[in-house]
Amino acid sequence: MANAGFLVFLLFNLLAIIMAEDTDSGPCYRIATGALAGVVLGDIILTVFIVGVTYCYASKRRCRKENADKVYMNVRANCKP
């Protein structure tokens, strides 16, 4: 078992070396730090907005469902002689 673990470790290190050599040989697209921060911040804002809208709609639906049950129970209670 230890030999298999060592072989996997050796394989991953060899792949890392090969990948490091391949990425150094060509031009690389660079992204500015401000643009990256803007993308991350925009993603966080959009996620919070989606969660907030979902929570609002879910709570309104829950309130309507609870109120509908109360009305139904009152109507049934009023129908009994």
PDB file of N, CA, C and O in Angstrom, chain B, residues numbered from 101:
ATOM      1  N   MET B 101       0.821  -1.194   0.000  1.00  0.00           N
ATOM      2  CA  MET B 101       0.000   0.000   0.000  1.00  0.00           C
ATOM      3  C   MET B 101       0.864   1.257   0.000  1.00  0.00           C
ATOM      4  O   MET B 101       0.535   2.247  -0.652  1.00  0.00           O
ATOM      5  N   ALA B 102       1.953   1.206   0.726  1.00  0.00           N
ATOM      6  CA  ALA B 102       2.844   2.363   0.781  1.00  0.00           C
ATOM      7  C   ALA B 102       3.501   2.599  -0.574  1.00  0.00           C
ATOM      8  O   ALA B 102       3.736   3.741  -0.966  1.00  0.00           O
ATOM      9  N   ASN B 103       3.799   1.508  -1.289  1.00  0.00           N
ATOM     10  CA  ASN B 103       4.411   1.657  -2.615  1.00  0.00           C
ATOM     11  C   ASN B 103       3.436   2.304  -3.588  1.00  0.00           C
ATOM     12  O   ASN B 103       3.844   3.118  -4.415  1.00  0.00           O
ATOM     13  N   ALA B 104       2.150   1.957  -3.504  1.00  0.00           N
ATOM     14  CA  ALA B 104       1.155   2.551  -4.392  1.00  0.00           C
ATOM     15  C   ALA B 104       1.008   4.043  -4.104  1.00  0.00           C
ATOM     16  O   ALA B 104       0.891   4.849  -5.027  1.00  0.00           O
ATOM     17  N   GLY B 105       1.015   4.406  -2.829  1.00  0.00           N
ATOM     18  CA  GLY B 105       0.941   5.814  -2.454  1.00  0.00           C
ATOM     19  C   GLY B 105       2.141   6.597  -2.960  1.00  0.00           C
ATOM     20  O   GLY B 105       2.006   7.729  -3.424  1.00  0.00           O
ATOM     21  N   PHE B 106       3.311   5.989  -2.867  1.00  0.00           N
ATOM     22  CA  PHE B 106       4.522   6.638  -3.353  1.00  0.00           C
ATOM     23  C   PHE B 106       4.470   6.821  -4.865  1.00  0.00           C
ATOM     24  O   PHE B 106       4.886   7.862  -5.375  1.00  0.00           O
ATOM     25  N   LEU B 107       3.963   5.822  -5.591  1.00  0.00           N
ATOM     26  CA  LEU B 107       3.862   5.932  -7.042  1.00  0.00           C
ATOM     27  C   LEU B 107       2.875   7.026  -7.451  1.00  0.00           C
ATOM     28  O   LEU B 107       3.129   7.760  -8.406  1.00  0.00           O
ATOM     29  N   VAL B 108       1.765   7.142  -6.746  1.00  0.00           N
ATOM     30  CA  VAL B 108       0.799   8.204  -7.039  1.00  0.00           C
ATOM     31  C   VAL B 108       1.428   9.560  -6.766  1.00  0.00           C
ATOM     32  O   VAL B 108       1.266  10.490  -7.556  1.00  0.00           O
ATOM     33  N   PHE B 109       2.141   9.681  -5.662  1.00  0.00           N
ATOM     34  CA  PHE B 109       2.831  10.925  -5.320  1.00  0.00           C
ATOM     35  C   PHE B 109       3.851  11.280  -6.405  1.00  0.00           C
ATOM     36  O   PHE B 109       3.933  12.435  -6.826  1.00  0.00           O
ATOM     37  N   LEU B 110       4.609  10.314  -6.849  1.00  0.00           N
ATOM     38  CA  LEU B 110       5.612  10.537  -7.890  1.00  0.00           C
ATOM     39  C   LEU B 110       4.944  10.941  -9.202  1.00  0.00           C
ATOM     40  O   LEU B 110       5.440  11.827  -9.897  1.00  0.00           O
ATOM     41  N   LEU B 111       3.826  10.304  -9.549  1.00  0.00           N
ATOM     42  CA  LEU B 111       3.110  10.624 -10.782  1.00  0.00           C
ATOM     43  C   LEU B 111       2.592  12.056 -10.752  1.00  0.00           C
ATOM     44  O   LEU B 111       2.736  12.784 -11.734  1.00  0.00           O
ATOM     45  N   PHE B 112       1.987  12.472  -9.635  1.00  0.00           N
ATOM     46  CA  PHE B 112       1.471  13.840  -9.533  1.00  0.00           C
ATOM     47  C   PHE B 112       2.594  14.871  -9.594  1.00  0.00           C
ATOM     48  O   PHE B 112       2.427  15.929 -10.201  1.00  0.00           O
ATOM     49  N   ASN B 113       3.725  14.580  -8.978  1.00  0.00           N
ATOM     50  CA  ASN B 113       4.859  15.505  -9.054  1.00  0.00           C
ATOM     51  C   ASN B 113       5.399  15.610 -10.472  1.00  0.00           C
ATOM     52  O   ASN B 113       5.768  16.696 -10.917  1.00  0.00           O
ATOM     53  N   LEU B 114       5.446  14.495 -11.183  1.00  0.00           N
ATOM     54  CA  LEU B 114       5.908  14.508 -12.564  1.00  0.00           C
ATOM     55  C   LEU B 114       4.948  15.312 -13.436  1.00  0.00           C
ATOM     56  O   LEU B 114       5.391  16.090 -14.281  1.00  0.00           O
ATOM     57  N   LEU B 115       3.655  15.139 -13.248  1.00  0.00           N
ATOM     58  CA  LEU B 115       2.669  15.916 -13.999  1.00  0.00           C
ATOM     59  C   LEU B 115       2.775  17.404 -13.677  1.00  0.00           C
ATOM     60  O   LEU B 115       2.622  18.240 -14.568  1.00  0.00           O
ATOM     61  N   ALA B 116       3.032  17.742 -12.423  1.00  0.00           N
ATOM     62  CA  ALA B 116       3.178  19.148 -12.045  1.00  0.00           C
ATOM     63  C   ALA B 116       4.391  19.774 -12.721  1.00  0.00           C
ATOM     64  O   ALA B 116       4.339  20.926 -13.150  1.00  0.00           O
ATOM     65  N   ILE B 117       5.471  19.029 -12.816  1.00  0.00           N
ATOM     66  CA  ILE B 117       6.672  19.540 -13.482  1.00  0.00           C
ATOM     67  C   ILE B 117       6.410  19.743 -14.969  1.00  0.00           C
ATOM     68  O   ILE B 117       6.824  20.752 -15.541  1.00  0.00           O
ATOM     69  N   ILE B 118       5.725  18.794 -15.598  1.00  0.00           N
ATOM     70  CA  ILE B 118       5.433  18.902 -17.032  1.00  0.00           C
ATOM     71  C   ILE B 118       4.515  20.103 -17.282  1.00  0.00           C
ATOM     72  O   ILE B 118       4.743  20.863 -18.223  1.00  0.00           O
ATOM     73  N   MET B 119       3.504  20.278 -16.472  1.00  0.00           N
ATOM     74  CA  MET B 119       2.587  21.400 -16.638  1.00  0.00           C
ATOM     75  C   MET B 119       3.295  22.730 -16.410  1.00  0.00           C
ATOM     76  O   MET B 119       3.007  23.704 -17.106  1.00  0.00           O
ATOM     77  N   ALA B 120       4.211  22.791 -15.455  1.00  0.00           N
ATOM     78  CA  ALA B 120       4.949  24.022 -15.189  1.00  0.00           C
ATOM     79  C   ALA B 120       5.831  24.393 -16.381  1.00  0.00           C
ATOM     80  O   ALA B 120       5.975  25.572 -16.701  1.00  0.00           O
ATOM     81  N   GLU B 121       6.412  23.409 -17.026  1.00  0.00           N
ATOM     82  CA  GLU B 121       7.250  23.683 -18.187  1.00  0.00           C
ATOM     83  C   GLU B 121       6.406  24.139 -19.369  1.00  0.00           C
ATOM     84  O   GLU B 121       6.837  25.009 -20.125  1.00  0.00           O
ATOM     85  N   ASP B 122       5.221  23.578 -19.547  1.00  0.00           N
ATOM     86  CA  ASP B 122       4.370  23.951 -20.681  1.00  0.00           C
ATOM     87  C   ASP B 122       3.815  25.363 -20.540  1.00  0.00           C
ATOM     88  O   ASP B 122       3.682  26.062 -21.545  1.00  0.00           O
ATOM     89  N   THR B 123       3.495  25.798 -19.353  1.00  0.00           N
ATOM     90  CA  THR B 123       2.890  27.121 -19.185  1.00  0.00           C
ATOM     91  C   THR B 123       3.900  28.250 -19.300  1.00  0.00           C
ATOM     92  O   THR B 123       3.513  29.385 -19.577  1.00  0.00           O
ATOM     93  N   ASP B 124       5.164  27.978 -19.100  1.00  0.00           N
ATOM     94  CA  ASP B 124       6.173  29.022 -19.167  1.00  0.00           C
ATOM     95  C   ASP B 124       6.572  29.367 -20.604  1.00  0.00           C
ATOM     96  O   ASP B 124       7.198  30.402 -20.830  1.00  0.00           O
ATOM     97  N   SER B 125       6.228  28.537 -21.562  1.00  0.00           N
ATOM     98  CA  SER B 125       6.762  28.730 -22.905  1.00  0.00           C
ATOM     99  C   SER B 125       5.950  29.680 -23.778  1.00  0.00           C
ATOM    100  O   SER B 125       6.455  30.094 -24.821  1.00  0.00           O
ATOM    101  N   GLY B 126       4.721  30.052 -23.414  1.00  0.00           N
ATOM    102  CA  GLY B 126       3.911  30.879 -24.296  1.00  0.00           C
ATOM    103  C   GLY B 126       3.420  32.140 -23.626  1.00  0.00           C
ATOM    104  O   GLY B 126       3.595  32.332 -22.423  1.00  0.00           O
ATOM    105  N   PRO B 127       2.786  33.018 -24.437  1.00  0.00           N
ATOM    106  CA  PRO B 127       2.229  34.235 -23.842  1.00  0.00           C
ATOM    107  C   PRO B 127       1.052  33.894 -22.931  1.00  0.00           C
ATOM    108  O   PRO B 127       0.318  32.931 -23.154  1.00  0.00           O
ATOM    109  N   CYS B 128       0.909  34.683 -21.947  1.00  0.00           N
ATOM    110  CA  CYS B 128      -0.094  34.414 -20.920  1.00  0.00           C
ATOM    111  C   CYS B 128      -1.045  35.598 -20.825  1.00  0.00           C
ATOM    112  O   CYS B 128      -0.610  36.749 -20.859  1.00  0.00           O
ATOM    113  N   TYR B 129      -2.329  35.325 -20.707  1.00  0.00           N
ATOM    114  CA  TYR B 129      -3.319  36.392 -20.542  1.00  0.00           C
ATOM    115  C   TYR B 129      -3.314  36.831 -19.084  1.00  0.00           C
ATOM    116  O   TYR B 129      -3.487  36.013 -18.180  1.00  0.00           O
ATOM    117  N   ARG B 130      -3.118  38.095 -18.868  1.00  0.00           N
ATOM    118  CA  ARG B 130      -3.085  38.631 -17.504  1.00  0.00           C
ATOM    119  C   ARG B 130      -4.361  39.402 -17.231  1.00  0.00           C
ATOM    120  O   ARG B 130      -4.866  40.103 -18.108  1.00  0.00           O
ATOM    121  N   ILE B 131      -4.880  39.280 -16.034  1.00  0.00           N
ATOM    122  CA  ILE B 131      -6.063  40.025 -15.630  1.00  0.00           C
ATOM    123  C   ILE B 131      -5.664  40.933 -14.479  1.00  0.00           C
ATOM    124  O   ILE B 131      -4.940  40.532 -13.568  1.00  0.00           O
ATOM    125  N   ALA B 132      -6.150  42.161 -14.541  1.00  0.00           N
ATOM    126  CA  ALA B 132      -5.784  43.141 -13.522  1.00  0.00           C
ATOM    127  C   ALA B 132      -6.423  42.769 -12.181  1.00  0.00           C
ATOM    128  O   ALA B 132      -7.469  42.123 -12.126  1.00  0.00           O
ATOM    129  N   THR B 133      -5.772  43.189 -11.124  1.00  0.00           N
ATOM    130  CA  THR B 133      -6.269  42.895  -9.787  1.00  0.00           C
ATOM    131  C   THR B 133      -7.617  43.557  -9.541  1.00  0.00           C
ATOM    132  O   THR B 133      -8.493  42.964  -8.912  1.00  0.00           O
ATOM    133  N   GLY B 134      -7.789  44.771 -10.026  1.00  0.00           N
ATOM    134  CA  GLY B 134      -9.058  45.464  -9.856  1.00  0.00           C
ATOM    135  C   GLY B 134     -10.200  44.771 -10.581  1.00  0.00           C
ATOM    136  O   GLY B 134     -11.316  44.702 -10.066  1.00  0.00           O
ATOM    137  N   ALA B 135      -9.924  44.257 -11.778  1.00  0.00           N
ATOM    138  CA  ALA B 135     -10.957  43.532 -12.528  1.00  0.00           C
ATOM    139  C   ALA B 135     -11.340  42.250 -11.821  1.00  0.00           C
ATOM    140  O   ALA B 135     -12.519  41.905 -11.752  1.00  0.00           O
ATOM    141  N   LEU B 136     -10.363  41.547 -11.298  1.00  0.00           N
ATOM    142  CA  LEU B 136     -10.638  40.318 -10.566  1.00  0.00           C
ATOM    143  C   LEU B 136     -11.438  40.605  -9.299  1.00  0.00           C
ATOM    144  O   LEU B 136     -12.370  39.870  -8.973  1.00  0.00           O
ATOM    145  N   ALA B 137     -11.080  41.666  -8.588  1.00  0.00           N
ATOM    146  CA  ALA B 137     -11.830  42.048  -7.390  1.00  0.00           C
ATOM    147  C   ALA B 137     -13.254  42.451  -7.752  1.00  0.00           C
ATOM    148  O   ALA B 137     -14.189  42.151  -7.009  1.00  0.00           O
ATOM    149  N   GLY B 138     -13.429  43.125  -8.878  1.00  0.00           N
ATOM    150  CA  GLY B 138     -14.764  43.505  -9.331  1.00  0.00           C
ATOM    151  C   GLY B 138     -15.622  42.305  -9.663  1.00  0.00           C
ATOM    152  O   GLY B 138     -16.810  42.284  -9.339  1.00  0.00           O
ATOM    153  N   VAL B 139     -15.044  41.311 -10.299  1.00  0.00           N
ATOM    154  CA  VAL B 139     -15.784  40.096 -10.627  1.00  0.00           C
ATOM    155  C   VAL B 139     -16.211  39.362  -9.348  1.00  0.00           C
ATOM    156  O   VAL B 139     -17.353  38.917  -9.233  1.00  0.00           O
ATOM    157  N   VAL B 140     -15.301  39.242  -8.410  1.00  0.00           N
ATOM    158  CA  VAL B 140     -15.615  38.558  -7.156  1.00  0.00           C
ATOM    159  C   VAL B 140     -16.673  39.330  -6.379  1.00  0.00           C
ATOM    160  O   VAL B 140     -17.618  38.729  -5.868  1.00  0.00           O
ATOM    161  N   LEU B 141     -16.533  40.641  -6.282  1.00  0.00           N
ATOM    162  CA  LEU B 141     -17.500  41.457  -5.558  1.00  0.00           C
ATOM    163  C   LEU B 141     -18.869  41.411  -6.237  1.00  0.00           C
ATOM    164  O   LEU B 141     -19.893  41.319  -5.561  1.00  0.00           O
ATOM    165  N   GLY B 142     -18.892  41.474  -7.566  1.00  0.00           N
ATOM    166  CA  GLY B 142     -20.154  41.370  -8.294  1.00  0.00           C
ATOM    167  C   GLY B 142     -20.828  40.036  -8.075  1.00  0.00           C
ATOM    168  O   GLY B 142     -22.051  39.968  -7.954  1.00  0.00           O
ATOM    169  N   ASP B 143     -20.046  38.978  -8.022  1.00  0.00           N
ATOM    170  CA  ASP B 143     -20.594  37.654  -7.765  1.00  0.00           C
ATOM    171  C   ASP B 143     -21.206  37.566  -6.374  1.00  0.00           C
ATOM    172  O   ASP B 143     -22.276  36.983  -6.198  1.00  0.00           O
ATOM    173  N   ILE B 144     -20.534  38.141  -5.396  1.00  0.00           N
ATOM    174  CA  ILE B 144     -21.055  38.123  -4.021  1.00  0.00           C
ATOM    175  C   ILE B 144     -22.352  38.922  -3.940  1.00  0.00           C
ATOM    176  O   ILE B 144     -23.315  38.476  -3.317  1.00  0.00           O
ATOM    177  N   ILE B 145     -22.382  40.094  -4.563  1.00  0.00           N
ATOM    178  CA  ILE B 145     -23.592  40.929  -4.534  1.00  0.00           C
ATOM    179  C   ILE B 145     -24.747  40.213  -5.224  1.00  0.00           C
ATOM    180  O   ILE B 145     -25.864  40.209  -4.708  1.00  0.00           O
ATOM    181  N   LEU B 146     -24.497  39.613  -6.372  1.00  0.00           N
ATOM    182  CA  LEU B 146     -25.547  38.893  -7.097  1.00  0.00           C
ATOM    183  C   LEU B 146     -26.063  37.701  -6.286  1.00  0.00           C
ATOM    184  O   LEU B 146     -27.266  37.440  -6.269  1.00  0.00           O
ATOM    185  N   THR B 147     -25.177  36.989  -5.626  1.00  0.00           N
ATOM    186  CA  THR B 147     -25.585  35.852  -4.806  1.00  0.00           C
ATOM    187  C   THR B 147     -26.450  36.298  -3.642  1.00  0.00           C
ATOM    188  O   THR B 147     -27.467  35.667  -3.353  1.00  0.00           O
ATOM    189  N   VAL B 148     -26.067  37.375  -2.970  1.00  0.00           N
ATOM    190  CA  VAL B 148     -26.859  37.885  -1.849  1.00  0.00           C
ATOM    191  C   VAL B 148     -28.220  38.365  -2.347  1.00  0.00           C
ATOM    192  O   VAL B 148     -29.226  38.162  -1.668  1.00  0.00           O
ATOM    193  N   PHE B 149     -28.270  38.991  -3.505  1.00  0.00           N
ATOM    194  CA  PHE B 149     -29.540  39.444  -4.072  1.00  0.00           C
ATOM    195  C   PHE B 149     -30.466  38.261  -4.373  1.00  0.00           C
ATOM    196  O   PHE B 149     -31.652  38.302  -4.047  1.00  0.00           O
ATOM    197  N   ILE B 150     -29.930  37.223  -4.987  1.00  0.00           N
ATOM    198  CA  ILE B 150     -30.737  36.045  -5.310  1.00  0.00           C
ATOM    199  C   ILE B 150     -31.248  35.376  -4.043  1.00  0.00           C
ATOM    200  O   ILE B 150     -32.409  34.969  -3.989  1.00  0.00           O
ATOM    201  N   VAL B 151     -30.411  35.256  -3.030  1.00  0.00           N
ATOM    202  CA  VAL B 151     -30.839  34.656  -1.765  1.00  0.00           C
ATOM    203  C   VAL B 151     -31.916  35.514  -1.113  1.00  0.00           C
ATOM    204  O   VAL B 151     -32.888  34.976  -0.582  1.00  0.00           O
ATOM    205  N   GLY B 152     -31.767  36.822  -1.140  1.00  0.00           N
ATOM    206  CA  GLY B 152     -32.756  37.714  -0.545  1.00  0.00           C
ATOM    207  C   GLY B 152     -34.102  37.642  -1.238  1.00  0.00           C
ATOM    208  O   GLY B 152     -35.139  37.590  -0.577  1.00  0.00           O
ATOM    209  N   VAL B 153     -34.096  37.638  -2.568  1.00  0.00           N
ATOM    210  CA  VAL B 153     -35.353  37.548  -3.311  1.00  0.00           C
ATOM    211  C   VAL B 153     -36.028  36.206  -3.051  1.00  0.00           C
ATOM    212  O   VAL B 153     -37.244  36.147  -2.867  1.00  0.00           O
ATOM    213  N   THR B 154     -35.258  35.145  -3.036  1.00  0.00           N
ATOM    214  CA  THR B 154     -35.818  33.822  -2.761  1.00  0.00           C
ATOM    215  C   THR B 154     -36.415  33.764  -1.369  1.00  0.00           C
ATOM    216  O   THR B 154     -37.489  33.191  -1.186  1.00  0.00           O
ATOM    217  N   TYR B 155     -35.749  34.339  -0.390  1.00  0.00           N
ATOM    218  CA  TYR B 155     -36.257  34.344   0.981  1.00  0.00           C
ATOM    219  C   TYR B 155     -37.569  35.143   1.069  1.00  0.00           C
ATOM    220  O   TYR B 155     -38.514  34.714   1.731  1.00  0.00           O
ATOM    221  N   CYS B 156     -37.621  36.288   0.409  1.00  0.00           N
ATOM    222  CA  CYS B 156     -38.848  37.101   0.441  1.00  0.00           C
ATOM    223  C   CYS B 156     -40.036  36.352  -0.141  1.00  0.00           C
ATOM    224  O   CYS B 156     -41.110  36.318   0.459  1.00  0.00           O
ATOM    225  N   TYR B 157     -39.843  35.750  -1.313  1.00  0.00           N
ATOM    226  CA  TYR B 157     -40.941  35.015  -1.933  1.00  0.00           C
ATOM    227  C   TYR B 157     -41.350  33.797  -1.112  1.00  0.00           C
ATOM    228  O   TYR B 157     -42.537  33.488  -1.011  1.00  0.00           O
ATOM    229  N   ALA B 158     -40.387  33.112  -0.534  1.00  0.00           N
ATOM    230  CA  ALA B 158     -40.703  31.932   0.271  1.00  0.00           C
ATOM    231  C   ALA B 158     -41.453  32.329   1.540  1.00  0.00           C
ATOM    232  O   ALA B 158     -42.382  31.630   1.944  1.00  0.00           O
ATOM    233  N   SER B 159     -41.073  33.430   2.171  1.00  0.00           N
ATOM    234  CA  SER B 159     -41.761  33.841   3.394  1.00  0.00           C
ATOM    235  C   SER B 159     -43.171  34.344   3.083  1.00  0.00           C
ATOM    236  O   SER B 159     -44.088  34.116   3.871  1.00  0.00           O
ATOM    237  N   LYS B 160     -43.359  35.022   1.956  1.00  0.00           N
ATOM    238  CA  LYS B 160     -44.705  35.462   1.574  1.00  0.00           C
ATOM    239  C   LYS B 160     -45.596  34.260   1.298  1.00  0.00           C
ATOM    240  O   LYS B 160     -46.763  34.241   1.689  1.00  0.00           O
ATOM    241  N   ARG B 161     -45.051  33.269   0.630  1.00  0.00           N
ATOM    242  CA  ARG B 161     -45.843  32.077   0.328  1.00  0.00           C
ATOM    243  C   ARG B 161     -46.213  31.347   1.608  1.00  0.00           C
ATOM    244  O   ARG B 161     -47.337  30.862   1.742  1.00  0.00           O
ATOM    245  N   ARG B 162     -45.284  31.262   2.547  1.00  0.00           N
ATOM    246  CA  ARG B 162     -45.558  30.596   3.816  1.00  0.00           C
ATOM    247  C   ARG B 162     -46.648  31.334   4.581  1.00  0.00           C
ATOM    248  O   ARG B 162     -47.533  30.703   5.159  1.00  0.00           O
ATOM    249  N   CYS B 163     -46.596  32.665   4.590  1.00  0.00           N
ATOM    250  CA  CYS B 163     -47.616  33.452   5.288  1.00  0.00           C
ATOM    251  C   CYS B 163     -48.983  33.265   4.639  1.00  0.00           C
ATOM    252  O   CYS B 163     -49.990  33.128   5.335  1.00  0.00           O
ATOM    253  N   ARG B 164     -49.020  33.257   3.319  1.00  0.00           N
ATOM    254  CA  ARG B 164     -50.300  33.050   2.639  1.00  0.00           C
ATOM    255  C   ARG B 164     -50.859  31.663   2.935  1.00  0.00           C
ATOM    256  O   ARG B 164     -52.069  31.500   3.093  1.00  0.00           O
ATOM    257  N   LYS B 165     -49.999  30.682   3.009  1.00  0.00           N
ATOM    258  CA  LYS B 165     -50.443  29.322   3.297  1.00  0.00           C
ATOM    259  C   LYS B 165     -50.980  29.226   4.722  1.00  0.00           C
ATOM    260  O   LYS B 165     -52.009  28.593   4.957  1.00  0.00           O
ATOM    261  N   GLU B 166     -50.293  29.849   5.664  1.00  0.00           N
ATOM    262  CA  GLU B 166     -50.772  29.830   7.052  1.00  0.00           C
ATOM    263  C   GLU B 166     -52.093  30.579   7.179  1.00  0.00           C
ATOM    264  O   GLU B 166     -52.991  30.127   7.889  1.00  0.00           O
ATOM    265  N   ASN B 167     -52.221  31.695   6.515  1.00  0.00           N
ATOM    266  CA  ASN B 167     -53.471  32.459   6.569  1.00  0.00           C
ATOM    267  C   ASN B 167     -54.609  31.706   5.894  1.00  0.00           C
ATOM    268  O   ASN B 167     -55.751  31.785   6.347  1.00  0.00           O
ATOM    269  N   ALA B 168     -54.323  30.990   4.836  1.00  0.00           N
ATOM    270  CA  ALA B 168     -55.360  30.214   4.154  1.00  0.00           C
ATOM    271  C   ALA B 168     -55.872  29.107   5.065  1.00  0.00           C
ATOM    272  O   ALA B 168     -57.071  28.827   5.072  1.00  0.00           O
ATOM    273  N   ASP B 169     -55.002  28.480   5.824  1.00  0.00           N
ATOM    274  CA  ASP B 169     -55.435  27.439   6.753  1.00  0.00           C
ATOM    275  C   ASP B 169     -56.306  28.025   7.855  1.00  0.00           C
ATOM    276  O   ASP B 169     -57.272  27.389   8.278  1.00  0.00           O
ATOM    277  N   LYS B 170     -55.987  29.213   8.324  1.00  0.00           N
ATOM    278  CA  LYS B 170     -56.786  29.847   9.376  1.00  0.00           C
ATOM    279  C   LYS B 170     -58.183  30.182   8.865  1.00  0.00           C
ATOM    280  O   LYS B 170     -59.166  29.959   9.572  1.00  0.00           O
ATOM    281  N   VAL B 171     -58.285  30.712   7.657  1.00  0.00           N
ATOM    282  CA  VAL B 171     -59.584  31.050   7.090  1.00  0.00           C
ATOM    283  C   VAL B 171     -60.401  29.780   6.908  1.00  0.00           C
ATOM    284  O   VAL B 171     -61.597  29.763   7.202  1.00  0.00           O
ATOM    285  N   TYR B 172     -59.772  28.729   6.431  1.00  0.00           N
ATOM    286  CA  TYR B 172     -60.474  27.472   6.195  1.00  0.00           C
ATOM    287  C   TYR B 172     -61.030  26.930   7.506  1.00  0.00           C
ATOM    288  O   TYR B 172     -62.172  26.473   7.560  1.00  0.00           O
ATOM    289  N   MET B 173     -60.228  26.980   8.550  1.00  0.00           N
ATOM    290  CA  MET B 173     -60.686  26.464   9.841  1.00  0.00           C
ATOM    291  C   MET B 173     -61.841  27.310  10.378  1.00  0.00           C
ATOM    292  O   MET B 173     -62.774  26.763  10.965  1.00  0.00           O
ATOM    293  N   ASN B 174     -61.799  28.619  10.190  1.00  0.00           N
ATOM    294  CA  ASN B 174     -62.884  29.465  10.654  1.00  0.00           C
ATOM    295  C   ASN B 174     -64.167  29.189   9.881  1.00  0.00           C
ATOM    296  O   ASN B 174     -65.248  29.187  10.471  1.00  0.00           O
ATOM    297  N   VAL B 175     -64.074  28.960   8.595  1.00  0.00           N
ATOM    298  CA  VAL B 175     -65.250  28.672   7.784  1.00  0.00           C
ATOM    299  C   VAL B 175     -65.859  27.350   8.222  1.00  0.00           C
ATOM    300  O   VAL B 175     -67.081  27.247   8.326  1.00  0.00           O
ATOM    301  N   ARG B 176     -65.058  26.356   8.477  1.00  0.00           N
ATOM    302  CA  ARG B 176     -65.573  25.060   8.926  1.00  0.00           C
ATOM    303  C   ARG B 176     -66.234  25.189  10.290  1.00  0.00           C
ATOM    304  O   ARG B 176     -67.259  24.555  10.541  1.00  0.00           O
ATOM    305  N   ALA B 177     -65.671  25.987  11.160  1.00  0.00           N
ATOM    306  CA  ALA B 177     -66.234  26.141  12.498  1.00  0.00           C
ATOM    307  C   ALA B 177     -67.578  26.873  12.439  1.00  0.00           C
ATOM    308  O   ALA B 177     -68.479  26.599  13.231  1.00  0.00           O
ATOM    309  N   ASN B 178     -67.700  27.802  11.497  1.00  0.00           N
ATOM    310  CA  ASN B 178     -68.960  28.556  11.379  1.00  0.00           C
ATOM    311  C   ASN B 178     -70.066  27.744  10.725  1.00  0.00           C
ATOM    312  O   ASN B 178     -71.238  28.080  10.891  1.00  0.00           O
ATOM    313  N   CYS B 179     -69.740  26.688   9.989  1.00  0.00           N
ATOM    314  CA  CYS B 179     -70.755  25.894   9.294  1.00  0.00           C
ATOM    315  C   CYS B 179     -71.459  24.922  10.220  1.00  0.00           C
ATOM    316  O   CYS B 179     -72.557  24.469   9.893  1.00  0.00           O
ATOM    317  N   LYS B 180     -70.886  24.585  11.345  1.00  0.00           N
ATOM    318  CA  LYS B 180     -71.506  23.625  12.261  1.00  0.00           C
ATOM    319  C   LYS B 180     -72.674  24.280  12.988  1.00  0.00           C
ATOM    320  O   LYS B 180     -72.563  25.418  13.444  1.00  0.00           O
ATOM    321  N   PRO B 181     -73.803  23.559  13.099  1.00  0.00           N
ATOM    322  CA  PRO B 181     -74.970  24.150  13.792  1.00  0.00           C
ATOM    323  C   PRO B 181     -74.831  24.170  15.292  1.00  0.00           C
ATOM    324  O   PRO B 181     -75.733  24.636  15.989  1.00  0.00           O
TER     325      PRO B 181
END
